[in-house]
Amino acid sequence: MSCVQGSAAQPSQALVDAYLSHVRVQKRLAARTQALYAQDLLKLQQFAAQAKISLEQVTTPDVRRWVAQMHGRGRSGRGIALILSGWRGFYAWLGLQGALPHNPVQGVRAPKAPKPLPKALGVDEAVQLASFRQGGDRADLDVRDHCLTELLYGCGLRIAELAGLDAQASAQARGWVDLQDAQAHVLGKGSKRRSVPVGAPALRALAAWLAVRSQWSAGRATDPALFISQSGQRLSIRQMQVRLKRRSLAAGLATPVHPHMLRHSFASHVLQSSGDLRAVQELLGHANISTTQVYTRLDFAHLAKIYDAAHPRAQGKK
């Protein structure tokens, strides 16, 4: 016999207790998960009580209305999705017991969470970082890290693409920079090769670093990598991330910079200047234009910020 047979006569709390017993005994869910289910069902009971209906009388329009209320009160789309999942499981269980003809939560989806805009530096900040020179006792390290920064911002490379560059072209090289043609040849996602132009500041920084690199590697075997440590080993992605973070703080930037932030900055600044989305797509190596379109949102956010700060009517709209 079903454990909830004749459930229409049972109070809502009895149904909830029976379901929580089911997930505890039959499904053997973790105590934390059981507690979350109990919280979700308590919220469902509260909504039903406000509507003056039983849990068995809840309809899909009721659920949609409650989703809108939660969203209007500031609950995130992800949080609402988790609550709906708990409700959906409860009603699916009731359906299996023959207590309900259909699941009122089936087909109801949480509001989509807005995709966060990629973090990018302003033009002045990016130039400030790219132009920063530390000097001091470790001028050789400064030359290397300056070149690293110039290539990230000047070419819009992924950090893995930069770390994969070799000092010279070869059949085994994943990527390299052609000084004569002013192009970086890289191996991107999906093992797709692409070439991107290298600007004059990056070329100067690269020439200076290659001179230092030749001194470091003189008389000993070193990794063919373009960027190496003093021990002659290829710099890892993690090492590059740490060096860039330290450099950005030393340059006086308010926010520590990670490599992908420079890629975002490259894309945003090129788009702001040219308005050519297809060109930015090619430079970044995106397979789909939809991936690149996020920078149009970033560009609009930049323009909106300028408008709010400068336009005489901006105060009125607030």
Sequence and secondary structure as in RCSB ss.txt:
>XXXX:A:sequence
MSCVQGSAAQPSQALVDAYLSHVRVQKRLAARTQALYAQDLLKLQQFAAQAKISLEQVTTPDVRRWVAQMHGRGR
SGRGIALILSGWRGFYAWLGLQGALPHNPVQGVRAPKAPKPLPKALGVDEAVQLASFRQGGDRADLDVRDHCLTE
LLYGCGLRIAELAGLDAQASAQARGWVDLQDAQAHVLGKGSKRRSVPVGAPALRALAAWLAVRSQWSAGRATDPA
LFISQSGQRLSIRQMQVRLKRRSLAAGLATPVHPHMLRHSFASHVLQSSGDLRAVQELLGHANISTTQVYTRLDF
AHLAKIYDAAHPRAQGKK
>XXXX:A:secstr
  TTTTGGGS HHHHHHHHHHHHHHTS   HHHHHHHHHHHHHHHHHHHHHT  GGG  HHHHHHHHHHHHHTT 
 HHHHHHHHHHHHHHHHHHHHTTS SS TTTT               HHHHHHHHH    GGGHHHHHHHHHHHH
HHHHH   HHHHHTEESS  TT SEEEETTTTEEEEE GGG EEEEE  HHHHHHHHHHHHHHHHHHTTS   SB
SSB TTS B  HHHHHHHHHHHHHHTT SS   HHHHHHHHHHHHHHHH  HHHHHHHHT SSHHHHTHHHHHHH
HHHHHHHHHH TTHHHH 
